[in-house]
Amino acid sequence: MNILQRGLKKEEIAQAKRYMRWYRVIDNEMRLFVNLGLVTDKGEIANTIDYKNNKAYLCMADLEYSKKFYNKNKHYKVRLYAKNDEKSLYDEYEVKDWFLSEKGLELDLA
């Protein structure tokens, strides 16, 4: 798995202060800001990285949202920025491809 950059702040990545959404399109690229420690109200894990198989699974708790998000944005190249908890800085992972699967949004990592 290839980590391109470490220790990034969200405002650097989003190129905006106090940016609140979990994604942003910049220069025809979809930048995803993912908290790997996020648990839904129902106690389900929302996002995870499978380091052994070089995969990231996002929006796993809401497959309908995943489907709508993917169909609206599938033409963009994706850049993944993930952090382990609320207070961590983001690391950028190299993404080869992304698609919709039965688990939610699935990203193939380099």
Salt bridges, closest charged atoms under 4 A:
GLU29 OE2 - LYS77 NZ 3.70
GLU29 OE1 - ARG79 NH1 3.10
ASP91 OD2 - ARG6 NH1 3.72
GLU92 OE2 - ARG79 NE 3.00
GLU106 OE2 - LYS55 NZ 3.02
ASP108 OD1 - LYS55 NZ 2.45
